[in-house]
Amino acid sequence: MDFLIVIFQLLFIIVMGIFVALFSAYMFWAIISGRIFYSPPVIPTSKDARKVMFDLLDKHVPDINKKPYRFIDIGCGYGTLTFHAAKKYPHSKSTGVDFSMIAFLFSKIRCHFFKYKNVDIIYSNYFKLNLSSYDVAFCYLYNLENQRVGQKLLKDLKPGSFVVSNTFPFKDWEPLEVAAYDDVIVKRDVYIYQITKEMKANEPKKAPRKKSAKK
Ligand SMILES: C[S@@+](CC[C@H](N)C(=O)[O-])C[C@H]1O[C@@H](n2cnc3c(N)ncnc32)[C@H](O)[C@@H]1O
């Protein structure tokens, strides 16, 4: 009996040791990379918003239930939109990108655990990726960030590609449709856009700089 207690104590110490080591390594990396001081919150798209987003896709994207499209979830968080697109359109490929280590690991494990064959999860800042091979982009970001991302999407995406944005519109873009959903106490909107040659021709040549907090 004593022997078993010692084994359990040892196991407990080993597991706690691994946990503390991993947590310390993560904190060290987060502080060194500056990510701990700047990490936007991961807020998943709600079920109601997701339904409206995919209804808009079904309505506007030609043959979406047959053609192999490539989806990119810009800041995928825990993969709410990435995995839903993969399940709903199994003939298509769905990619999620996020620079939050926790969100990335969660989505990566989810991908392996549920054996998704048509999902790719990338750990990166989306501004560093070339998005030109994607046909449909999902965005659920923040207003200022959305405007910066809009310029990146205009630069990278080909004419004919689609962008679906939850809550935040893109300034100066004409949506194909705007649809509302109920979000706890307020109504919010979802916007679907199609990138055109004209939009690309009018694209500003330089993205605006992010506002700095320092004076
Ligand atoms: C509001 S959450 C949306 C999550 C998911 N798209 C959804 O709809 O459920 C925004 C996500 O964008 C990520 N993000 C913000 N800026 C990013 C950047 N520059 N590169 C990669 N991910 C970013 C955040 O880490 C966060 O997980």
The ligand as an SDF file (V2000), in Angstrom:
LIG
                    3D

 27 29  0  0  0  0  0  0  0  0999 V2000
  -12.6050   37.9540  -32.7030 C   0  0  0  0  0  0  0  0  0  0  0  0
  -11.5030   36.5720  -32.8910 S   0  0  0  0  0  0  0  0  0  0  0  0
  -12.3270   35.6860  -34.1890 C   0  0  0  0  0  0  0  0  0  0  0  0
  -12.0800   34.1850  -34.1940 C   0  0  0  0  0  0  0  0  0  0  0  0
  -12.7420   33.4010  -35.3390 C   0  0  0  0  0  0  0  0  0  0  0  0
  -12.4400   33.9490  -36.6530 N   0  0  0  0  0  0  0  0  0  0  0  0
  -14.2270   33.3130  -35.1850 C   0  0  0  0  0  0  0  0  0  0  0  0
  -14.9470   33.9970  -35.9350 O   0  0  0  0  0  0  0  0  0  0  0  0
  -14.6820   32.5580  -34.3250 O   0  0  0  0  0  0  0  0  0  0  0  0
  -10.1130   37.3390  -33.7470 C   0  0  0  0  0  0  0  0  0  0  0  0
   -8.8940   36.4620  -33.8500 C   0  0  0  0  0  0  0  0  0  0  0  0
   -7.9540   37.0880  -34.7120 O   0  0  0  0  0  0  0  0  0  0  0  0
   -6.6420   36.8080  -34.2340 C   0  0  0  0  0  0  0  0  0  0  0  0
   -5.7330   37.8230  -34.7950 N   0  0  0  0  0  0  0  0  0  0  0  0
   -5.7780   39.1840  -34.6180 C   0  0  0  0  0  0  0  0  0  0  0  0
   -4.7850   39.7920  -35.3150 N   0  0  0  0  0  0  0  0  0  0  0  0
   -4.0940   38.7910  -35.9460 C   0  0  0  0  0  0  0  0  0  0  0  0
   -2.9550   38.7760  -36.8240 C   0  0  0  0  0  0  0  0  0  0  0  0
   -2.3580   39.9140  -37.2030 N   0  0  0  0  0  0  0  0  0  0  0  0
   -2.5290   37.5760  -37.2940 N   0  0  0  0  0  0  0  0  0  0  0  0
   -3.1460   36.4210  -36.9240 C   0  0  0  0  0  0  0  0  0  0  0  0
   -4.2310   36.3710  -36.0900 N   0  0  0  0  0  0  0  0  0  0  0  0
   -4.6920   37.5350  -35.6140 C   0  0  0  0  0  0  0  0  0  0  0  0
   -6.7920   36.8440  -32.7200 C   0  0  0  0  0  0  0  0  0  0  0  0
   -5.7360   36.1130  -32.0940 O   0  0  0  0  0  0  0  0  0  0  0  0
   -8.1670   36.1990  -32.5290 C   0  0  0  0  0  0  0  0  0  0  0  0
   -8.0540   34.8170  -32.3260 O   0  0  0  0  0  0  0  0  0  0  0  0
  1  2  1  0
  2  3  1  0
  2 10  1  0
  3  4  1  0
  4  5  1  0
  5  6  1  0
  5  7  1  0
  7  8  2  0
  7  9  1  0
 10 11  1  0
 11 12  1  0
 11 26  1  0
 12 13  1  0
 13 14  1  0
 13 24  1  0
 14 15  1  0
 14 23  1  0
 15 16  2  0
 16 17  1  0
 17 18  1  0
 17 23  2  0
 18 19  1  0
 18 20  2  0
 20 21  1  0
 21 22  2  0
 22 23  1  0
 24 25  1  0
 24 26  1  0
 26 27  1  0
M  CHG  2   2   1   9  -1
M  END
$$$$
